[in-house]
């Protein structure tokens, strides 16, 4: 069985990757430098080169950079890229439970018996758990060292 080669990348390199990934088009080194407020364009180039070596970004003919479609970072598997925003998948699960709860409250007359209280309690606890975990995922995405 073949083992995957995993490499740790620094927080700054990770932020450069997230910026390139969530940009709506190709970005240059100076764009990275300005947006992330790095100390110099050469530092931005250093982090871009690290990402190129890992193969998770590619260079366009114009010399700008885009995230590679073929190689996705494992840490992002639980996220959906939607209009340039990384959204945890758990948000969609929480929204599904919220929709089911709203449908339940509208479709059935509430008698406040054991069944109604159980359904409402389970739905509210589930929504809270999904949204809480989504917040944790989202905040952990922006900090720390990531494995590629």
Backbone as a chain_set.jsonl record, in Angstrom:
{"seq": "XXXXXXXXXXXXXXXXXXXXXXXXXXXXXXXXXXXXXXXXXXXXXXXXXXXXXXXXXXXXXXXXXXXXXXXXXXXXXXXXXXXXXXXXXXXXXXXXXXXXXXXXXXXXXXXXXXXXXXXXXXXXXXXXXXXXXXXXXXXXXXXXXXXX", "coords": {"N": [[0.842, -1.173, 0.0], [0.583, 2.166, -0.869], [1.838, 5.098, 0.617], [0.603, 8.356, 1.224], [2.362, 11.335, 0.561], [2.758, 13.811, 2.807], [2.939, 17.246, 3.465], [3.791, 19.824, 5.666], [2.612, 23.128, 5.698], [3.315, 26.581, 6.228], [1.549, 29.1, 8.151], [1.411, 31.536, 6.772], [1.915, 30.772, 4.116], [-0.295, 29.166, 3.78], [-2.337, 31.112, 3.987], [-1.766, 32.552, 1.67], [-2.384, 30.593, -0.226], [-5.164, 30.294, 0.301], [-6.021, 32.84, -0.447], [-5.415, 32.87, -3.209], [-7.028, 30.748, -4.019], [-9.65, 31.654, -3.421], [-9.897, 33.891, -4.971], [-11.445, 35.534, -7.709], [-10.329, 35.389, -10.162], [-7.222, 34.87, -12.01], [-4.282, 35.676, -10.117], [-1.553, 37.904, -9.463], [1.847, 38.078, -8.193], [2.245, 40.552, -6.981], [-0.375, 41.25, -6.357], [-0.935, 39.363, -4.371], [0.96, 40.166, -2.478], [0.057, 42.815, -1.85], [-2.617, 42.386, -0.978], [-2.399, 40.602, 1.211], [-0.75, 42.012, 2.784], [2.052, 41.625, 3.023], [5.587, 41.819, 3.797], [7.293, 42.266, 1.613], [7.39, 42.076, -2.019], [9.035, 39.965, -2.787], [8.861, 38.17, -0.69], [6.215, 37.365, -0.957], [6.517, 36.08, -3.43], [8.165, 33.971, -2.664], [6.416, 32.404, -1.05], [4.483, 31.782, -2.955], [6.04, 30.276, -4.708], [6.542, 28.048, -3.075], [3.989, 26.945, -3.001], [3.675, 26.341, -5.692], [5.634, 24.354, -5.991], [4.455, 22.345, -4.485], [2.375, 21.773, -6.095], [-0.233, 22.669, -5.872], [-1.104, 25.04, -6.845], [-1.177, 26.636, -10.052], [0.59, 28.152, -12.799], [-0.466, 30.645, -15.039], [-0.461, 31.443, -18.581], [-0.03, 34.143, -18.699], [1.528, 34.649, -16.532], [0.352, 34.744, -14.095], [-1.352, 33.369, -11.186], [-3.33, 30.511, -10.34], [-5.552, 28.397, -8.456], [-4.995, 24.927, -8.459], [-7.049, 22.698, -10.169], [-6.944, 19.978, -10.183], [-5.55, 19.037, -7.958], [-6.585, 19.101, -4.85], [-6.482, 20.494, -1.595], [-6.381, 18.517, 1.292], [-7.445, 19.507, 3.675], [-9.492, 21.098, 2.846], [-11.594, 19.585, 2.02], [-14.006, 19.434, 3.356], [-15.306, 21.725, 2.734], [-17.173, 24.033, 0.669], [-16.691, 25.8, -2.271], [-18.092, 28.742, -3.015], [-19.051, 31.304, -4.954], [-16.534, 32.572, -4.546], [-16.19, 32.284, -1.832], [-15.358, 30.278, 0.949], [-17.302, 27.855, 2.247], [-18.34, 25.982, 4.996], [-19.436, 22.603, 4.707], [-21.161, 21.758, 6.658], [-22.841, 23.883, 7.2], [-24.797, 23.743, 5.25], [-26.067, 21.386, 5.983], [-27.118, 22.129, 8.472], [-28.862, 24.11, 7.577], [-30.618, 22.534, 6.112], [-31.834, 21.003, 8.158], [-33.049, 23.119, 9.507], [-34.881, 23.951, 7.562], [-36.499, 21.656, 7.394], [-37.559, 21.686, 9.978], [-39.027, 24.105, 9.929], [-40.892, 23.444, 7.942], [-42.199, 21.368, 9.286], [-43.332, 22.788, 11.43], [-45.111, 24.416, 10.051], [-46.701, 22.681, 8.499], [-47.946, 20.795, 10.222], [-50.333, 20.948, 12.799], [-49.413, 22.368, 15.852], [-49.448, 20.747, 18.879], [-48.16, 20.725, 21.209], [-47.444, 18.413, 22.506], [-45.701, 15.412, 23.618], [-44.469, 14.346, 21.315], [-44.276, 16.616, 19.566], [-42.652, 18.336, 21.094], [-40.353, 16.755, 21.277], [-39.54, 16.514, 18.581], [-39.046, 19.23, 17.932], [-37.058, 19.849, 19.834], [-34.97, 18.067, 19.092], [-34.459, 18.965, 16.496], [-33.637, 21.649, 16.947], [-31.379, 21.287, 18.58], [-29.778, 19.815, 16.82], [-29.445, 21.682, 14.715], [-28.044, 23.689, 16.1], [-25.709, 22.25, 16.752], [-24.649, 21.643, 14.169], [-24.221, 24.266, 13.109], [-22.497, 25.337, 15.043], [-20.246, 23.625, 14.851], [-19.587, 24.225, 12.219], [-18.756, 26.877, 12.492], [-16.469, 26.495, 14.048], [-14.897, 24.993, 12.248], [-14.59, 26.892, 10.215], [-13.181, 28.958, 11.524], [-10.841, 27.611, 12.232], [-9.745, 27.18, 9.808], [-8.424, 29.454, 8.999], [-6.21, 29.734, 10.588], [-3.049, 28.557, 11.851], [-0.89, 25.736, 11.055], [-1.146, 23.839, 8.133], [-1.786, 20.615, 6.678], [-0.76, 19.354, 3.624]], "CA": [[0.0, 0.0, 0.0], [1.384, 3.366, -1.003], [1.499, 6.15, 1.567], [0.598, 9.704, 0.672], [3.383, 12.223, 1.099], [2.12, 15.012, 3.329], [3.879, 18.293, 3.796], [3.227, 20.929, 6.44], [2.892, 24.457, 5.179], [3.183, 27.601, 7.275], [0.296, 29.872, 8.163], [1.462, 32.547, 5.71], [1.74, 30.067, 2.846], [-1.707, 28.756, 3.765], [-3.132, 32.303, 3.671], [-1.538, 32.83, 0.248], [-3.187, 29.615, -0.964], [-6.583, 30.641, 0.43], [-6.275, 34.043, -1.252], [-5.428, 32.485, -4.625], [-8.191, 29.884, -4.226], [-10.926, 32.382, -3.351], [-9.926, 34.984, -5.933], [-12.334, 35.227, -8.828], [-9.526, 35.215, -11.376], [-5.795, 34.699, -11.743], [-3.659, 36.762, -9.355], [-0.113, 38.009, -9.569], [2.598, 38.143, -6.937], [1.99, 41.857, -6.357], [-1.723, 41.177, -5.774], [-0.774, 38.621, -3.113], [1.723, 41.051, -1.581], [-0.798, 43.92, -1.384], [-3.819, 41.914, -0.276], [-2.047, 39.98, 2.483], [0.101, 42.969, 3.503], [3.35, 41.018, 3.301], [6.633, 42.84, 3.91], [7.885, 42.578, 0.315], [6.932, 41.188, -3.095], [9.847, 38.75, -2.84], [8.296, 37.236, 0.291], [5.033, 36.8, -1.61], [7.012, 35.156, -4.444], [8.663, 32.801, -1.941], [5.274, 31.563, -0.669], [3.884, 31.29, -4.201], [6.92, 29.208, -5.192], [6.298, 26.857, -2.254], [2.725, 26.36, -3.455], [3.938, 25.766, -7.012], [6.37, 23.102, -5.771], [3.504, 21.348, -3.994], [1.45, 21.48, -7.183], [-1.619, 23.027, -5.563], [-1.45, 26.169, -7.709], [-0.509, 26.589, -11.349], [0.851, 29.456, -13.381], [-1.097, 30.839, -16.34], [0.448, 31.961, -19.619], [0.246, 35.552, -18.408], [2.403, 34.723, -15.378], [-0.442, 34.848, -12.87], [-1.513, 32.078, -10.52], [-4.671, 30.028, -10.007], [-5.547, 27.137, -7.708], [-5.069, 23.746, -9.314], [-8.32, 21.976, -10.072], [-6.684, 18.551, -10.027], [-5.031, 18.692, -6.637], [-7.221, 19.862, -3.788], [-5.894, 20.284, -0.284], [-7.242, 17.652, 2.103], [-8.12, 20.304, 4.697], [-10.634, 21.798, 2.25], [-12.592, 18.625, 1.553], [-15.287, 19.656, 4.028], [-15.766, 23.065, 2.378], [-17.676, 24.26, -0.672], [-16.308, 27.112, -2.782], [-19.29, 29.32, -3.593], [-18.855, 32.734, -5.25], [-15.297, 33.051, -3.953], [-16.219, 32.095, -0.372], [-15.296, 28.897, 1.415], [-18.407, 27.631, 3.182], [-18.331, 24.601, 5.497], [-20.588, 21.789, 4.301], [-22.075, 21.637, 7.793], [-23.828, 24.96, 7.11], [-25.9, 23.249, 4.427], [-26.798, 20.397, 6.783], [-27.889, 22.9, 9.44], [-29.963, 24.76, 6.85], [-31.584, 21.48, 5.79], [-32.588, 20.718, 9.385], [-33.896, 24.29, 9.754], [-35.989, 23.874, 6.607], [-37.409, 20.582, 7.82], [-38.27, 22.161, 11.172], [-40.019, 25.107, 9.503], [-41.956, 22.705, 7.273], [-42.939, 20.65, 10.326], [-44.128, 23.755, 12.191], [-46.175, 24.954, 9.2], [-47.571, 21.63, 7.962], [-48.7, 20.1, 11.248], [-50.731, 21.807, 13.92], [-48.621, 22.098, 17.046], [-50.269, 20.445, 20.047], [-47.233, 20.807, 22.337], [-47.359, 17.139, 23.208], [-44.35, 14.861, 23.693], [-43.932, 14.231, 19.956], [-43.912, 17.945, 19.066], [-41.506, 18.831, 21.856], [-39.192, 15.957, 20.913], [-39.113, 16.906, 17.228], [-38.495, 20.589, 18.004], [-35.799, 19.8, 20.588], [-33.95, 17.4, 18.28], [-34.11, 19.841, 15.372], [-32.897, 22.811, 17.439], [-30.064, 20.812, 19.025], [-29.035, 19.454, 15.61], [-29.049, 22.928, 14.037], [-26.996, 24.317, 16.903], [-24.483, 21.458, 16.611], [-24.112, 21.843, 12.827], [-23.711, 25.63, 12.939], [-21.358, 25.498, 15.945], [-19.112, 22.942, 14.235], [-19.214, 24.987, 11.023], [-17.979, 28.034, 12.961], [-15.152, 25.998, 14.462], [-14.177, 24.665, 11.025], [-14.263, 28.129, 9.514], [-12.13, 29.685, 12.236], [-9.589, 26.849, 12.187], [-9.231, 27.249, 8.441], [-7.611, 30.639, 8.818], [-5.026, 29.805, 11.442], [-2.272, 27.341, 12.07], [-0.191, 25.027, 10.0], [-2.026, 22.878, 7.478], [-1.133, 19.515, 5.966], [-1.132, 19.291, 2.21]], "C": [[0.891, 1.242, 0.0], [0.898, 4.434, -0.038], [1.553, 7.51, 0.907], [1.682, 10.527, 1.352], [2.703, 13.51, 1.543], [3.179, 15.992, 3.772], [3.15, 19.357, 4.604], [3.573, 22.239, 5.754], [2.598, 25.474, 6.269], [1.859, 28.34, 7.139], [0.287, 30.902, 7.041], [1.265, 31.901, 4.345], [0.294, 29.607, 2.694], [-2.605, 29.937, 3.411], [-2.967, 32.709, 2.213], [-2.379, 31.869, -0.593], [-4.675, 29.953, -0.897], [-6.931, 31.871, -0.406], [-6.359, 33.686, -2.737], [-6.666, 31.648, -4.934], [-9.489, 30.672, -4.298], [-10.979, 33.597, -4.276], [-10.766, 34.577, -7.127], [-11.587, 35.029, -10.14], [-8.076, 34.997, -10.996], [-5.222, 35.912, -11.012], [-2.152, 36.719, -9.553], [0.528, 38.096, -8.194], [2.322, 39.47, -6.23], [0.583, 41.926, -5.744], [-1.671, 40.475, -4.42], [-0.102, 39.51, -2.08], [0.836, 42.143, -0.997], [-1.954, 43.427, -0.524], [-3.492, 41.347, 1.103], [-1.11, 40.833, 3.32], [1.413, 42.319, 3.955], [4.428, 42.093, 3.232], [7.262, 43.207, 2.564], [7.307, 41.653, -0.755], [7.756, 39.899, -3.175], [9.378, 37.709, -1.819], [7.04, 36.578, -0.278], [5.456, 35.771, -2.658], [7.52, 33.861, -3.804], [7.512, 31.85, -1.598], [4.568, 30.997, -1.897], [4.727, 30.142, -4.759], [6.747, 27.922, -4.391], [5.016, 26.155, -2.696], [2.866, 25.734, -4.841], [4.658, 24.429, -6.895], [5.445, 21.981, -5.309], [2.481, 20.959, -5.063], [0.009, 21.864, -6.905], [-2.05, 24.336, -6.209], [-0.686, 25.987, -9.014], [-0.346, 28.003, -11.87], [0.196, 29.519, -14.758], [-0.058, 31.346, -17.333], [0.842, 33.411, -19.364], [1.157, 35.733, -17.198], [1.659, 34.914, -14.069], [-0.729, 33.44, -12.357], [-2.976, 31.785, -10.214], [-4.524, 28.726, -9.227], [-5.729, 25.978, -8.683], [-6.391, 23.025, -9.08], [-8.085, 20.5, -9.75], [-6.278, 18.166, -8.611], [-5.639, 19.619, -5.592], [-6.572, 19.522, -2.468], [-6.887, 19.519, 0.575], [-8.029, 18.439, 3.145], [-9.374, 20.991, 4.159], [-11.725, 20.857, 1.76], [-13.967, 18.857, 2.184], [-15.826, 21.067, 3.777], [-16.256, 23.087, 0.942], [-17.248, 25.664, -1.076], [-17.494, 27.674, -3.539], [-19.093, 30.82, -3.735], [-17.639, 33.307, -4.533], [-15.247, 32.951, -2.439], [-16.149, 30.612, -0.065], [-16.34, 28.71, 2.508], [-18.344, 26.184, 3.659], [-19.597, 23.853, 5.071], [-21.617, 21.671, 5.424], [-23.134, 22.742, 7.807], [-25.043, 24.486, 6.318], [-26.728, 22.206, 5.18], [-27.663, 21.097, 7.833], [-29.078, 23.585, 8.787], [-31.036, 23.745, 6.457], [-32.449, 21.155, 7.003], [-33.525, 21.887, 9.702], [-35.103, 24.289, 8.823], [-37.0, 22.802, 6.968], [-38.208, 21.003, 9.045], [-39.345, 23.175, 10.806], [-41.191, 24.416, 8.807], [-42.827, 21.965, 8.292], [-43.861, 21.612, 11.089], [-45.285, 24.313, 11.374], [-47.185, 23.872, 8.826], [-48.429, 20.942, 9.007], [-49.111, 21.074, 12.338], [-49.986, 21.399, 15.191], [-49.559, 21.906, 18.233], [-49.444, 20.508, 21.326], [-47.242, 19.54, 23.181], [-45.916, 16.622, 23.147], [-43.701, 14.762, 22.318], [-43.455, 15.579, 19.426], [-42.676, 18.481, 19.783], [-40.227, 18.067, 21.509], [-38.651, 16.361, 19.546], [-38.452, 18.28, 17.257], [-37.142, 20.578, 18.721], [-34.68, 19.17, 19.76], [-33.51, 18.296, 17.129], [-33.272, 21.028, 15.835], [-31.489, 22.397, 17.887], [-29.202, 20.456, 17.815], [-28.564, 20.695, 14.867], [-27.912, 23.604, 14.785], [-25.669, 23.574, 16.72], [-23.845, 21.669, 15.241], [-23.504, 23.235, 12.672], [-22.503, 25.891, 13.843], [-20.105, 24.85, 15.347], [-18.657, 23.658, 12.966], [-18.397, 26.217, 11.397], [-16.578, 27.616, 13.378], [-14.308, 25.666, 13.231], [-13.709, 25.928, 10.306], [-13.141, 28.89, 10.194], [-10.804, 28.934, 12.213], [-8.964, 26.865, 10.809], [-8.222, 28.372, 8.283], [-6.364, 30.688, 9.682], [-4.288, 28.475, 11.469], [-1.638, 26.772, 10.825], [-1.115, 23.963, 9.433], [-1.195, 21.783, 6.821], [-1.666, 19.474, 4.555], [-0.916, 17.878, 1.698]], "O": [[1.837, 1.341, 0.782], [-0.305, 4.65, 0.109], [2.455, 7.784, 0.114], [1.891, 10.429, 2.561], [2.129, 14.221, 0.718], [4.185, 15.618, 4.375], [2.03, 19.744, 4.27], [4.696, 22.429, 5.287], [1.741, 25.256, 7.126], [1.153, 28.213, 6.139], [-0.753, 31.118, 6.419], [0.528, 32.425, 3.51], [-0.269, 29.657, 1.6], [-3.537, 29.786, 2.621], [-3.924, 33.162, 1.585], [-3.013, 32.283, -1.564], [-5.371, 29.907, -1.911], [-8.006, 31.938, -1.003], [-7.262, 34.141, -3.44], [-7.284, 31.814, -5.986], [-10.339, 30.391, -5.143], [-12.011, 34.264, -4.353], [-10.793, 33.407, -7.508], [-12.16, 34.55, -11.118], [-7.733, 34.944, -9.815], [-5.634, 37.044, -11.265], [-1.559, 35.664, -9.776], [-0.154, 38.176, -7.173], [2.182, 39.502, -5.007], [0.382, 42.588, -4.726], [-2.278, 40.927, -3.448], [-0.55, 39.592, -0.937], [0.854, 42.378, 0.211], [-2.232, 43.988, 0.536], [-4.229, 41.586, 2.06], [-0.718, 40.445, 4.42], [1.824, 42.447, 5.108], [4.202, 43.163, 2.668], [7.717, 44.337, 2.387], [6.797, 40.578, -0.442], [7.24, 38.859, -3.584], [9.486, 36.507, -2.061], [6.828, 35.378, -0.102], [4.839, 34.712, -2.773], [7.32, 32.777, -4.353], [7.609, 30.643, -1.822], [4.106, 29.857, -1.878], [4.18, 29.145, -5.231], [6.798, 26.829, -4.953], [4.96, 24.927, -2.758], [2.245, 24.71, -5.128], [4.335, 23.48, -7.61], [5.619, 20.821, -5.685], [1.806, 19.937, -4.944], [-0.89, 21.432, -7.626], [-3.221, 24.709, -6.137], [0.318, 25.277, -9.071], [-1.042, 28.926, -11.447], [0.286, 28.576, -15.544], [1.08, 31.639, -16.966], [1.92, 33.85, -19.765], [1.523, 36.862, -16.872], [2.272, 35.213, -13.044], [-0.393, 32.449, -13.005], [-3.753, 32.679, -9.877], [-3.507, 28.04, -9.325], [-6.526, 26.057, -9.618], [-6.791, 22.778, -7.943], [-8.923, 19.854, -9.122], [-6.628, 17.088, -8.129], [-5.249, 20.781, -5.473], [-6.157, 18.384, -2.248], [-8.079, 19.825, 0.591], [-9.161, 18.077, 3.465], [-10.225, 21.42, 4.938], [-12.69, 21.306, 1.14], [-14.986, 18.505, 1.589], [-16.689, 21.548, 4.511], [-15.832, 22.287, 0.108], [-17.422, 26.612, -0.31], [-17.867, 27.149, -4.588], [-18.98, 31.529, -2.735], [-17.704, 34.402, -3.974], [-14.33, 33.495, -1.822], [-16.79, 29.793, -0.725], [-16.264, 29.335, 3.565], [-18.3, 25.261, 2.846], [-20.693, 24.414, 5.079], [-22.808, 21.504, 5.163], [-24.212, 22.553, 8.37], [-26.181, 24.792, 6.674], [-27.948, 22.152, 5.031], [-28.808, 20.704, 8.059], [-30.166, 23.641, 9.36], [-32.226, 24.061, 6.469], [-33.669, 21.044, 6.883], [-34.664, 21.674, 10.118], [-36.219, 24.592, 9.246], [-38.209, 23.011, 6.862], [-39.401, 20.712, 9.141], [-40.461, 23.106, 11.322], [-42.349, 24.757, 9.049], [-44.051, 21.943, 8.167], [-45.018, 21.292, 11.359], [-46.33, 24.649, 11.932], [-48.391, 24.119, 8.836], [-49.55, 20.538, 8.7], [-48.323, 21.926, 12.749], [-49.942, 20.222, 15.548], [-50.36, 22.783, 18.554], [-49.991, 20.355, 22.419], [-47.073, 19.583, 24.4], [-45.021, 17.323, 22.675], [-42.516, 15.06, 22.169], [-42.349, 15.677, 18.895], [-41.764, 19.015, 19.151], [-39.146, 18.654, 21.453], [-37.443, 16.53, 19.376], [-37.393, 18.464, 16.656], [-36.192, 21.22, 18.271], [-33.563, 19.687, 19.733], [-32.321, 18.377, 16.822], [-32.291, 21.379, 15.179], [-30.517, 23.094, 17.596], [-28.012, 20.77, 17.795], [-27.413, 20.759, 14.435], [-26.932, 24.04, 14.18], [-24.625, 24.203, 16.553], [-22.631, 21.854, 15.151], [-22.393, 23.371, 12.16], [-21.579, 26.598, 13.442], [-19.033, 25.455, 15.339], [-17.462, 23.691, 12.671], [-17.447, 26.564, 10.697], [-15.607, 28.314, 13.088], [-13.13, 26.019, 13.177], [-12.569, 26.01, 9.849], [-12.247, 29.411, 9.527], [-9.745, 29.561, 12.179], [-7.772, 26.59, 10.663], [-7.268, 28.25, 7.514], [-5.542, 31.591, 9.527], [-4.841, 27.423, 11.151], [-1.826, 27.26, 9.711], [-1.794, 23.264, 10.184], [-0.04, 22.002, 6.455], [-2.872, 19.551, 4.325], [-1.168, 17.601, 0.526]]}, "num_chains": 1, "name": "protein.A"}
